[in-house]
Amino acid sequence: DLLAPGAAGDAQIRAIAERLVALDLLTEAAELLDHQAFARLRGAERAAVATALAQIHLDNDEAQLALEVLQRSRITGLSATLAATRRQLEARALWKTGRHGRALARRDRNAPLSPADQLLKATILSDMGDNAGAQPLFFADAVRRLSVPVLLPEGDAFILRAMIATVEAGQKEDQILLVSMARARRAGRPVMALIEMLDDPAQLSSFPGAYRAWLAQTGAPQGDTDPGI
């Protein structure tokens, strides 16, 4: 309330909010951006700040609040990039609040799936018990990761998830390719032992315990978001 009106004050608010997020003070950052979006801004500027606010709510496990923010700031005529980001956030929020069908329907059916959309769709289908529909998307995501020059350790959880889905779906040809690519790119990493275990029917019964131990050790991500290739 003490900041000057106009662009200069809004820039200060954004800078303070970014600092709060960096300090993991998500509730405080959300309060600040909520005030900016709905007390100071209108139109496309409001929609842009509300999009950042919705992301913070999702990061803070407040999916319903994210949905409400996106709905309150809905407007036509946004840039294609901003509109796509808002659709993806809304789909994630709908999924996290248990509205899987609506989450799947939210994306633009005329637009190709981005890697993030592909991963989210696979996760939603898996939660709905549609392993046959989820497996090709998980598999394509893993192949993408294993095909790039630089593969960060954070990608291991997503590659392993694709391997689990592939084994459960009985897609033997995909399984052979995935194991071959993983051996070439992830040899010597702890995740490779789990992949080899999944590839050996005699070791499948030991996998759940080994998987839980690996998660406890690595803190690997379990959500839909992509921490990096």
HELIX and SHEET records of a PDB file:
HELIX    1   1 ALA A    7  ALA A   22  1                                  16    
HELIX    2   2 LEU A   26  HIS A   35  1                                  10    
HELIX    3   3 GLN A   36  ARG A   40  3                                   5    
HELIX    4   4 GLY A   43  ASP A   59  1                                  17    
HELIX    5   5 ALA A   63  ARG A   72  1                                  10    
HELIX    6   6 ALA A   80  LYS A   96  1                                  17    
HELIX    7   7 HIS A  100  ARG A  106  1                                   7    
HELIX    8   8 PRO A  115  ASP A  127  1                                  13    
HELIX    9   9 ASN A  131  SER A  147  1                                  17    
HELIX   10  10 PRO A  153  GLY A  155  5                                   3    
HELIX   11  11 ASP A  156  ALA A  169  1                                  14    
HELIX   12  12 LYS A  172  ARG A  186  1                                  15    
HELIX   13  13 PRO A  190  ASP A  199  1                                  10    
HELIX   14  14 PRO A  201  SER A  206  5                                   6    
HELIX   15  15 PHE A  207  THR A  218  1                                  12    
END                                                                             
